[in-house]
């Protein structure tokens, strides 16, 4: 959407629990292509809620990694971006970002053009489900689980 305004990304940071990385709101806005006019308080609230939900799902896995001697997710061995995060940390951020974007979908309609808003309203339930599924798959990946699991009841 072209609004004539310069894009200003938030510098606000969600401070995490010390094991998982802090979450920079501006990184989320850039990576998930949020509308430039979106309310920064809504963005930070969605990220905070997403961090809380993802952390809750990863409590046991985090305890296992801590028991192995890792005090931060970035210390866990694995593929790594040169000079940056490892795969575990990036996967965590991707899960948080997908979950937060799913939470913000209803807000998108208020900052998009009229025709795009109507289209988004029609597709929003499907998009939300896709984003939540993406987030959940990333959490499974962090736990070293496959996309699909089968268990006996």
C-alpha positions in Angstrom: 0.0 0.0 0.0 1.4 3.4 -0.9 0.5 6.0 1.7 3.1 8.7 0.9 4.5 8.2 4.4 8.0 7.0 5.1 8.3 3.6 6.6 9.3 3.7 10.3 9.9 0.4 12.0 9.4 0.2 15.7 12.4 0.1 17.9 10.5 -1.5 20.8 11.8 -4.8 22.1 10.0 -7.6 23.9 12.3 -8.8 26.6 12.2 -12.6 26.8 13.1 -15.1 29.5 16.8 -15.1 29.0 16.9 -18.5 27.1 14.9 -17.5 24.1 15.9 -14.4 22.2 14.4 -11.0 22.8 12.0 -10.0 20.0 12.5 -6.7 18.2 9.1 -5.4 16.9 10.8 -3.8 13.9 12.2 -7.1 12.8 8.7 -8.5 12.9 7.3 -5.6 10.9 10.0 -6.0 8.2 10.0 -9.8 8.0 6.2 -10.2 7.9 5.5 -7.1 5.7 3.1 -5.4 8.1 1.3 -2.2 6.8 3.3 0.9 7.7 0.2 2.5 9.3 -0.4 -0.4 11.7 -0.6 0.7 15.4 2.7 -0.1 17.2 1.0 -0.8 20.4 -1.2 -3.5 18.8 2.0 -5.0 17.2 3.9 -5.1 20.5 0.8 -6.6 22.3 0.4 -9.3 19.7 4.1 -10.2 19.9 4.0 -10.3 23.7 1.1 -12.7 23.5 2.7 -14.8 20.9 6.0 -15.0 22.9 4.0 -16.1 25.9 2.1 -18.8 24.0 5.2 -20.2 22.3 7.3 -20.2 25.5 4.5 -22.1 27.3 4.6 -24.8 24.6 8.4 -25.0 24.8 8.8 -25.2 28.6 9.8 -28.9 28.7 12.1 -28.6 25.7 13.8 -25.5 27.2 14.3 -27.5 30.4 15.9 -30.3 28.5 18.3 -28.0 26.7 19.2 -26.2 30.0 19.9 -29.7 31.5 22.3 -30.3 28.6 24.2 -27.1 29.7 22.8 -24.5 27.3 21.9 -21.3 29.0 20.6 -19.6 25.8 19.1 -20.8 22.6 21.8 -19.3 20.5 24.4 -21.6 22.1 22.7 -24.8 20.8 24.8 -26.3 18.0 23.4 -26.4 14.5 23.3 -24.4 11.3 23.9 -20.8 11.8 23.8 -17.5 9.8 27.3 -16.2 9.6 27.6 -13.6 12.4 24.0 -14.2 13.4 21.4 -16.5 14.8 21.4 -20.3 14.7 18.6 -22.3 13.3 16.9 -22.9 16.6 16.8 -19.2 17.4 15.5 -18.3 13.9 12.9 -21.0 14.0 11.7 -19.7 17.3 11.4 -16.2 15.9 9.5 -17.5 12.9 7.0 -19.3 15.1 6.5 -16.2 17.2 6.1 -14.0 14.1 3.6 -16.3 12.4 1.5 -16.5 15.6 1.6 -12.7 16.1 0.6 -12.1 12.5 -2.4 -14.5 12.9 -3.5 -12.4 15.9 -3.2 -9.2 13.9 -5.1 -10.2 10.8 -8.3 -8.5 12.0 -6.4 -5.3 12.4 -5.1 -5.4 8.8 -8.5 -4.5 7.5 -8.5 -1.2 9.2 -5.2 0.0 7.5 -5.7 -1.3 4.0 -7.5 0.1 1.0 -11.2 -0.6 0.6 -10.9 -3.3 -2.2 -8.0 -5.0 -0.4 -10.0 -4.9 2.9 -12.9 -6.7 1.3 -10.6 -9.4 -0.1 -8.8 -9.8 3.2 -12.1 -10.1 5.1 -13.1 -13.0 2.9 -9.7 -14.7 3.2 -8.9 -13.9 6.8 -10.1 -17.2 8.4 -8.1 -19.2 6.0 -5.0 -17.0 6.3 -5.3 -17.1 10.1 -5.5 -20.9 10.1 -2.5 -21.1 7.8 -0.4 -18.8 10.0 -1.3 -20.7 13.2 -0.5 -24.0 11.4 2.8 -22.6 10.3 3.6 -21.5 13.9 2.7 -24.9 15.3 4.8 -26.7 12.7 7.8 -24.5 13.6 7.2 -25.4 17.3 7.2 -29.1 16.4 10.4 -28.5 14.5 12.0 -26.9 17.5 11.1 -30.0 19.5 12.7 -32.2 16.8 9.3 -33.6 15.9 8.1 -34.4 12.4 5.3 -32.6 10.6 2.8 -35.3 11.5 2.8 -37.5 14.6 0.9 -40.7 15.3 0.2 -42.1 18.8 -1.9 -44.8 20.2 -4.7 -43.9 22.5 
